[in-house]
Amino acid sequence: MFFNGGLLKYCGSNRCSEKRVTAVAISNDGQYVCFADKFGVVWVVDLRELDESQASANKKAAPLLAHYCSIITSLEFSPDGQFVVSADRDFKIRVTVFPKKPLDGAHEIQSFCLGHTEFVSCLTFICTLEYPQGFLVSGSGDSTVRLWDITSGSLLDTCEVGVKAGHLVSEGSGEGHSTVTDLSTIQDSQLVAVAIQRQVSSVICALQGILILSCNISAQTLYFAKVVSIKGENFIPTSLGSSSSVGLLWMVTGVSNVPGFDYSSLSRVKVISGFNKNSADSVENEPTVLEDNDIPGGMELLKKLQGSVCVEEKVFLAAAEAVKTSMCNLLIKKQYSSEKREFRKRTRNDRKIKQ
């Protein structure tokens, strides 16, 4: 399953969205897909209908909930499947009870997790056998990672990662503002990997590593555990994910040189190993970045994931600059004067007449 602009695709079936898709989540039982659009609405698709009839592929997704015109940045289901959690650009995290009949809408709000002072960029859950419902972990543009009890919406702990990110910035970049761009829970552990981008003035600086935080479930606290350094690349982390069976952290980065190819690729996949699944709240081994040939699947897999089309160096440099500019625009919420805001309201085109 993947989404591109206003089109959601699942196993050859399409669902169109009137607005650009910004986040996707699959229910724990695999029966429903929820996706959010840029207008702040979360839609739901019943995957069982896709198997029953091909004609149902043209049906429109059903509205589930909305954030009142605020762009939704992340969607996650709680580990027990009882709640769907949505975050937006206006600092809010909403915890909604996932209904037995999602196509009829979700009308019961469990709580709001309020405390971030900038846009909420990413969500993940960390849980144990003792706490099957888990605790929510959120990242934000305010340089913090926060731990929440979603049942009550209580803020349990806050970890300031901006200071730690300063140690990863290339020399000479100066002071700046750090933004958490993605989070991933390391499987079978209480560790959370944090991807950070640092903005200095209007420039996005390349960080040279990933932060690892540890969660003490009993004490309900977050604390800094380690920095995993990644040297020698124009490292712009955009996505994180961990393997379910082995202690590997997979990363997708921005534009970067690809060893073995003539020029470069527009994306780069890196893998960090060394996470001991038996370590509950600490990093016992020293995590290391695997060489391309040591990654499961090796170079053949990387060619499929990254692509093998070579481009000219000037095209690559232009693409790299475009990625940095694009990420900078995403990290800054646009501010308009009162006159400009009223003009945009009068000339809005989101309600186009359908032919």
C-alpha positions in Angstrom: 0.0 0.0 0.0 1.2 3.5 -0.8 -0.1 7.0 -1.3 0.8 9.6 -3.8 -0.8 13.1 -3.8 -4.5 12.5 -3.7 -4.5 8.8 -4.7 -4.3 5.9 -2.3 -3.4 2.5 -3.8 -3.8 -0.9 -2.2 -3.0 -4.1 -4.1 -4.1 -2.6 -7.5 -7.2 -0.9 -6.1 -7.4 2.9 -5.9 -9.2 5.3 -3.7 -9.2 9.0 -4.7 -9.0 11.8 -2.3 -10.1 15.3 -3.1 -7.1 16.7 -1.1 -3.5 15.6 -0.9 -3.0 12.5 1.4 -0.8 13.3 4.3 -0.9 10.2 6.6 -1.9 6.6 6.5 -2.5 3.9 9.1 -3.8 0.3 8.9 -5.9 -1.2 11.8 -4.3 -3.9 13.8 -6.6 -6.6 12.5 -5.8 -5.5 8.9 -9.4 -4.9 8.0 -9.4 -1.1 7.7 -7.1 1.6 6.2 -7.4 5.1 7.5 -5.9 8.1 5.6 -5.8 11.8 6.3 -5.9 14.6 3.7 -4.5 18.1 3.8 -7.9 19.6 4.8 -7.8 17.8 8.1 -10.2 14.9 7.4 -9.5 11.3 8.2 -11.1 8.8 5.9 -11.6 5.0 6.3 -11.6 2.2 3.7 -12.9 -1.3 4.5 -10.4 -3.7 3.0 -12.8 -6.6 3.0 -14.9 -4.9 0.4 -11.9 -4.9 -2.0 -11.9 -8.7 -1.9 -15.7 -9.1 -2.3 -16.2 -7.0 -5.4 -14.0 -5.2 -7.9 -16.8 -2.7 -8.4 -16.4 -1.6 -4.8 -12.9 -0.3 -5.8 -14.6 2.8 -7.2 -16.5 3.6 -4.0 -15.5 6.7 -2.1 -13.9 6.3 1.3 -16.1 7.1 4.3 -15.2 10.1 6.6 -14.1 8.9 10.0 -13.2 12.2 11.9 -11.8 15.6 11.3 -9.4 18.2 12.8 -11.2 21.3 11.7 -9.1 22.4 8.8 -5.8 21.6 10.4 -3.3 19.5 8.3 -2.9 16.1 9.9 0.7 15.0 10.0 0.5 11.5 11.5 -1.9 8.6 12.2 -1.3 5.6 14.5 -3.5 2.8 16.0 -2.9 2.0 19.6 -1.3 -1.5 20.2 -4.6 -2.9 21.5 -6.5 -1.5 18.5 -9.0 0.4 20.7 -7.9 3.9 19.7 -6.8 5.8 16.6 -4.4 8.7 17.3 -4.1 11.7 15.0 -1.7 14.6 15.2 -1.8 17.9 13.3 0.1 21.1 12.4 -1.6 23.1 15.2 0.2 21.3 18.1 -2.7 18.9 18.9 -2.8 15.1 19.4 -6.3 13.7 19.3 -7.1 10.2 20.7 -10.4 8.8 19.2 -12.1 5.6 20.1 -12.1 3.4 17.0 -15.7 2.3 16.6 -17.1 -1.1 15.8 -18.6 0.3 12.6 -15.9 2.7 11.3 -17.8 3.5 8.1 -20.5 5.2 10.2 -17.9 7.6 11.7 -16.0 7.9 15.0 -17.9 10.1 17.4 -16.2 9.4 20.7 -13.1 11.3 21.7 -11.1 9.7 24.4 -8.7 12.6 25.1 -6.5 15.3 23.8 -2.7 15.2 24.4 -1.8 18.9 24.6 1.7 20.3 25.4 3.7 20.7 22.3 4.4 24.3 21.3 5.0 23.6 17.6 3.6 21.3 15.0 3.5 17.6 15.9 5.4 15.7 13.2 5.3 12.0 14.1 3.9 9.4 16.5 4.8 5.9 17.7 3.8 3.6 20.5 6.0 1.7 23.0 4.5 -1.1 25.0 5.4 -4.2 27.1 3.5 -7.3 28.3 2.8 -5.4 31.5 1.4 -2.4 29.6 -0.3 -3.9 26.5 -2.1 -0.7 25.7 1.3 1.1 25.6 2.3 4.7 25.9 2.3 7.2 23.1 5.6 8.9 22.0 5.4 12.1 19.9 7.9 14.2 18.1 7.5 17.9 17.2 9.0 21.0 15.7 9.6 22.3 19.2 12.7 20.1 19.6 11.1 17.7 22.0 10.0 14.1 22.2 7.1 13.5 24.7 5.6 10.5 26.5 1.8 10.4 27.0 -0.9 8.4 28.7 -3.5 8.4 26.0 -6.4 7.2 28.2 -6.3 10.4 30.2 -4.2 12.6 27.8 -1.6 13.2 30.6 1.9 14.3 29.7 4.2 11.9 31.5 7.7 13.1 30.4 9.5 15.4 28.0 12.9 14.9 26.5 14.7 17.9 25.0 16.5 16.5 22.0 17.5 19.8 20.4 20.6 20.0 22.7 21.7 16.5 21.7 21.1 17.3 18.1 23.6 20.2 18.3 26.4 17.7 18.7 25.5 16.0 15.4 25.6 19.2 13.2 28.5 19.7 10.9 31.1 22.1 12.2 30.6 25.8 11.4 26.8 25.6 11.0 26.2 27.7 14.0 23.1 27.8 16.3 19.8 26.6 14.9 16.5 25.0 15.6 16.0 21.2 15.7 12.9 19.4 14.4 12.0 15.8 15.1 11.0 14.4 11.7 10.4 10.7 12.5 10.2 8.2 15.3 10.5 4.4 15.4 10.2 2.0 18.3 12.9 -0.6 18.2 11.1 -4.0 18.2 11.2 -6.1 21.4 12.8 -3.3 23.4 11.9 0.0 25.1 14.2 2.0 22.8 13.0 4.8 20.4 15.0 5.9 17.4 14.7 9.7 16.6 15.4 11.3 13.3 16.2 15.1 13.5 16.7 17.9 11.1 18.4 21.1 12.2 17.5 24.4 10.6 19.9 27.3 10.7 18.3 30.5 9.4 16.7 29.2 6.1 19.1 26.3 5.6 18.6 22.7 6.6 21.8 21.2 8.0 22.7 17.6 7.5 22.9 15.7 10.8 25.5 13.0 11.2 23.5 10.4 13.2 20.4 9.1 14.9 19.4 9.7 18.5 18.4 6.7 20.6 16.1 7.3 23.6 15.1 4.8 26.2 11.8 4.6 28.0 11.5 3.4 31.6 8.0 2.0 31.5 7.7 1.6 35.3 8.9 5.1 36.0 7.1 6.5 32.9 10.1 8.5 31.9 12.2 9.1 28.7 15.9 9.7 28.8 18.8 9.9 26.3 20.6 6.7 25.7 23.0 7.0 22.7 23.9 8.7 19.4 24.5 6.4 16.5 26.9 8.3 14.2 26.7 8.1 10.4 29.7 9.7 8.8 30.7 10.5 5.3 27.3 11.2 3.7 25.0 14.1 3.1 22.6 12.5 5.7 19.0 13.9 5.6 16.8 11.4 7.5 13.2 11.3 6.3 11.8 8.0 7.4 12.6 5.3 10.1 11.3 1.7 10.6 12.5 -1.3 12.5 12.4 -5.0 11.6 9.9 -7.1 13.5 12.1 -10.2 13.7 15.6 -8.9 14.0 17.2 -5.9 15.8 17.6 -3.8 12.7 16.7 -0.1 12.2 16.0 0.8 8.5 16.4 4.4 7.4 15.5 6.3 4.3 17.5 9.4 3.7 17.4 12.3 1.2 19.7 12.9 -1.7 23.1 11.3 -1.2 25.9 9.5 -3.1 25.4 5.7 -3.7 28.6 3.6 -3.6 28.9 1.4 -6.6 26.9 3.6 -9.0 28.4 5.9 -11.5 26.8 9.1 -10.2 24.1 9.2 -7.6 20.6 8.3 -6.5 17.9 10.5 -5.2 17.4 8.4 -2.1 19.5 6.3 0.2 18.7 3.3 2.4 20.8 2.6 5.4 20.5 0.0 8.1 21.7 0.1 11.7 22.3 -3.2 13.6 23.3 -4.1 17.2 20.0 -3.6 19.0 19.7 -6.5 21.5 16.0 -7.4 21.8 16.6 -8.7 25.3 17.7 -5.3 26.5 14.6 -3.7 28.0 15.7 -0.1 28.5 19.3 0.2 27.5 21.7 -0.3 24.5 23.9 -3.1 25.6 25.7 -3.5 22.3 27.3 -0.8 20.2 24.9 -0.1 17.2 26.7 0.0 13.9 25.8 1.1 10.4 25.9 -1.9 8.1 27.8 -1.8 4.8 25.7 -2.2 1.7 26.7 -5.8 1.1 25.9 -6.7 4.7 22.3 -5.5 4.5 19.7 -8.3 4.2 19.2 -8.7 0.5 22.5 -6.9 -0.3 23.0 -4.7 -3.4 20.2 -6.3 -5.3 17.7 -5.1 -2.7 19.2 -1.7 -2.6 18.9 -1.3 -6.4 15.2 -2.1 -6.1 14.7 0.3 -3.2 16.9 3.1 -4.3 16.8 2.8 -8.1 19.9 2.4 -10.3 19.3 5.2 -12.8 22.4 7.4 -13.0 22.0 11.1 -13.4 24.4 13.9 -14.3 26.2 15.5 -11.4 24.6 18.9 -11.9 21.2 17.3 -11.9 22.0 15.6 -8.7 23.2 18.8 -7.0 20.1 20.6 -8.2 17.9 17.8 -6.7 19.8 17.9 -3.4 19.2 21.6 -3.1 15.5 21.1 -4.0 15.1 18.5 -1.3 16.7 20.9 1.3 14.4 23.7 0.2 11.3 21.5 0.3 12.1 20.2 3.8 12.7 23.8 5.0 9.3 24.8 3.7 7.7 21.9 5.4 9.2 22.7 8.8 8.0 26.3 8.7 4.4 27.2 9.1 3.4 30.0 6.8 2.3 33.3 8.4 0.0 35.7 6.6 -1.2 39.2 7.3 -4.9 39.8 8.0 -5.3 41.3 4.5 -3.6 38.3 2.8 -5.6 35.9 4.9 -8.9 37.5 3.9 -7.9 37.5 0.3 -7.0 33.8 0.4 -10.4 33.0 1.9 -12.2 34.8 -0.9 -10.2 33.1 -3.6 -10.1 29.6 -2.2 -10.6 26.9 -4.8 -11.2 23.8 -2.6 -14.8 23.6 -3.5 -14.6 23.2 -7.2 -17.7 22.4 -9.2 -17.7 18.8 -10.2 -18.5 18.1 -13.8 
